[in-house]
Amino acid sequence: MLRLTDNHDEYQTTADWLMSQTKHRPQVAIICGSGLGMLADSLKCQNSFAYSDIPGFPQSTVQGHAGRLVFGDLKGKSCVCMQGRFHMYEGHSLLKTTFPVRVFKLMGVETLIVTNAAGSLADGFQPGDIMIIKDHINFPGLVGLNPLCGPNDEKFGPRFPAMSDCYDKGLRCLVMEIAKQIGVAGLLQEGVYAMVGGPNFETIAEARLLHRLGVDAVGMSTVPEVIVATHCGLRVFGLSLITNKVVKSYEDSDSVNHDGVLEVGRLRSQTVQQLVTELISRMEINNNENSNNAS
């Protein structure tokens, strides 16, 4: 029989194991998208764990996702960084793709930063641009594929959580200010991200539909993690590195491939790292004594 929900004890077991293996008590969690795992390189006093060694964690199988959980300090704040995420198209359930988010919550994390590589549908976006996510469209969710399906665990959040403000406006504005100050404002965009199931890239007809629906960038991840984070009360900031323009014309001979996605990630890695590092440095954290207890 298909199990609709993970038991709260499974999340607690994983959180307890991690807290027994490291002295870090993270306040911020970062989930790295394709080609963006270098964000973990900024962390000081690192402890790292292969996903295969962590109880309850699934495995990451995608090129550009290292499959490690890295703890460390960054600009005076304790962080945990996922070098590689889990995707529905790898065969994981949405419960498994989002499993780490609830573990982070139990470890005391207050803020989740999500990054991804995405294709642009907005006419004004170019490869190499960085899009701050202001909202999303959850296409799998519209047909019933949602990580919150099944019995609700009130220990994490309500049965019917609101998603109208899931991307924190204050953090979005702060990153805009940072981009101006470090001279990369010209690369920044703001828009709507849409998640599709993948693993194939979109057909031209699908791309045209998404464009008409107001989608600015499209990818195959992120939204399930944001939904679970919002459900359990985490503050969320998200950004998409625009790696390609999605083909919307039958006369266009261009096509996209994963190697190209990774190459743009390498070219923009330093800028993304600088933005995220400065964001963490300047964001306010509630130093709640109970926030670091896996209770």
Buried (B, 14 or more C-beta within 10 A) or exposed (E): EEEEBBEBEBBBBBBBBBBEEBEBBBBBBBBBBBBBBBBBEBBEEBBBBEBEEBEBBBBBBBEBBBBBBBBBBBBEBBBBBBBBBBBBBBEBBBBBBBBBBBBBBBBBBBBBBBBBBBBBBBEEBEBEBBBBBBBBBBBBBEEEBBBBBEEBBEEBBEEEBEBEEBBBEEBBEBBBEBBEEEEBEEBBBBBBBBBBEBEEBBEBEBBBBBBEEEBBBBBBBBBBBBBBBBBBEBBBBBBBBBBBBBBBEEEEEEEBEBEBBBBBBEBBBEBBBBBBBBBBEEBEBEEEEEBBEBE
